[in-house]
Amino acid sequence: MKIVNPATEEVIADIALADAAEVDRAVERARAAFRTWREISPGDRARLLRAFARQVEEHAEELAQLEITNSGHTVGNARWEAGNVRDVLHFYAGAPERNHGKQIPVPGGIDITFQEPLGVVGVIVPWNFPMVIMMWGVAPALAAGNTVIVKPAEWTPLTALRLAELALAAGFPEGVLQVLPGAGEVAGTRLVDHPGVAKIVFTGSTEVGKQIAAKAAGQVKRVTLELGGKSANIVFADSDLAKAAASAPMAVFDNSGQDCCARSRILVERSVYHEFLERLTVAVRELKVGDPRDPDTALGPLISAEHRERVASFVESPYFQGECPAGPGFWFPATVLTGDEDRAFREEVFGPVVSVVPFQDEADAIAIANDTPYGLSGSIWTRDVGRALRVARAVEAGNLSVNSHSSVRYWTPFGGFKQSGLGRELGPDALAAFTETKNVFIASES
C-alpha cells in the first residue's frame, strides 16, 4: 500500500499489507502472550502503562508530525492528539489496581466476583483520528489484562506502527500489542471471523459496523461499535447568539469535517435564523484552509481524492463557500447549505459541509434533531436552564453539550444511541467492556 500525504499527494511510505495467514499468526502470538500478561501483577501492569505514556511524551512531536504528514491534520490538532494518547495511557494506568470485584452477602458461605480479562481483543481503527481512537481501545483493554491486535485503516497506519514500537521500548512483552496494517476486507474480516479473538472494537461507518455485528453474532463475540453521526447543534433565540455563531464552524469543520461528532445540522429558532446565518457566514469566511503545518490553518485537506469526490457530490447550490488552495492536495472549502430536503441534511457527509435550517419552537427542534437514524452527539444553546435540561433529556444522543461543543473527554463515557453504535468507550467504566464478571460461591462448611 502506497501511503500518500493528502496535502501534497506525495508518496511518503510503502507498507506491506497483512493477509489472512498473517492475522492467524498474530492471533497465536497474542494468545500465547495473554497467558502471561494476565498474570502480571496489577502494579506491574500499571507501571508498564505509565512507561508507555512516558515514551509517548518523549516522542510526542514525532507522533504529531507523522499524523500531519499521513493524515493531513493541522499542527495544533496533531499535537493535541499526541497529548491525548499520553493522557489516556496515564488514566488507564490507574485502572489495573482498581479493577475491583464485589463481596455479596449470601447464606451458607461467601460470594465474591472477579473481573476476568476476555483474551485477545481486535481494535479496528478508522483513518480520521488514527492514534487517538486506537488508544481509546488499546489502553483499557491492556489495563484489564487482555492482549491487543490493532488493524489500522489502510490509508493511515504510520502512527499505529510507531506506537507499537514505543510499547516495546517501554518494556511491553512481545505479542501483547501488535499492529497489522491490512485491507479491511482481508485482515479486518479475518480478525472478526477468527475464533481466537474474544472481542472486536470498531470505529467507522454504520454500514461496516452492521456487517461486523452480524459476523460477530455467529460466535456471540463481544463488540464495541462507535459508528456514524448526524449531530444537531440547536440554537434557541435566547442564547448568546454571537458566541453560538462564532463557535459553530469548528464544531463541524474541525479535522475538515472528518469527525463522527461533527455538528453538521445547525437548527436555529426561526426568529433569529437570518441573523445567525449572517454571523455564521462571517465566521466561516475567516477560516483558513491550507498547509496543515501553518499554525494559522484551521482546515487541512481531506484524506484522499476518492473522499473529496464523495464530499463534493453532496454540494449543489451552496449558500456560502469559503476558499481553499489550488494545485496538489485534496482540498475542499468550508461549505454552508440551507436546504432540509437534500442528501446533505440527512446523510453523513464526513467533510466540511454544514446544513442550517430553522425551527419553530422547542418541540419542533427536538423532532428535527431526532429525525435521524444516528444519535452520537450534539449541542444545545440557550440561557434557560430548564429548557437546557428538557432538551438534553429529549434529544436521542449519547453525548451532549450545553452552550459548548465539547463531547469527548477521556475520563467520561463516550458512545452513541441508535445506529451510532453499541457500548461506551473511555471513562472509569471502560474496563467493564474488556472483562467478564465471574461469580464464585465458597461454602462456609465443607
Buried (B, 14 or more C-beta within 10 A) or exposed (E): BEBBBBBBBEEEBEBEBBBBEBBBEBBBBBBBBBEEBBEBEBEEBBBBBBBBBBBBBEBBEBBBBBBBBBBBBBBBBBBBBBBBBBBBBBBBBEBBEEBEBEEEEEEEEEBBBBBBBBBBBBBBBBBBBBBBBBBBBBBBBBBBBBBBBBBBBBBBBBBBBBBBEBBBBBEBBEBBBBBBBBBBEBBBBBBBBBEBBBBBBBBBBBEBBEBBBEBBEEEEBBBBBBBBBBBBBBBBBEBBBEEBBBBBBBBBBBBBBBBBBBBBBBBBBEEBBEBBBEBBBEBBBEBBBBBBBEEEBBBBBBBBBEBBEBBBEBBEEBBBBBEBEEEEBBBBBBBBBBBBEBEBBBBBBBBBBBBBBBBEEBEBBBEBBBBBBBBBBBBBBBEEEEBBEBBBEBBBBBBBBBBEBBBBBBEBBBBBBBBBBBBBBBBBEBBBBBBEEEEEEEEEEE
